[in-house]
């Protein structure tokens, strides 16, 4: 049996009126930056319908919350899958999706999220921990 392959998905929350005002803290106008990491995905693991459903869910229920979605480590075979998936995504959402393929795009990706928030694996300074490994203190009271 082949080892399981996961797509790492991260969302970074920004409280801002626009992306150039990241340090602003207006409540109720939060935006999300998504990062989809396809580094270990193989053709057998691709669920095109799942990707379509995920993007359609974002479009239908959170149309103004997605600021950007970066796709990193996209394998070559995925280009044909992406062509099919992108037909089902609205133009306004497609314009927010960036496939990081070169150093210039990676630099913008790092600047957009910020080195302090971005995990080391992606060129930042943060330590990436799986949610199941996080120790949450108990609430007193």
Secondary structure, 3 states (H helix, E strand, C coil): CCCCCCCEEEEEEEECCCHHHCCCCCCCCEEEEEEEECCCCCHHHCCHHHHHHHHHHHHHHCCCCEEEEEEECCCCCHHHHHHHHHCCCCHHHHCCEEECCCHHHHHHHHHHHCCCCCEHHHCCCECCCCHHHCCCCCCCC
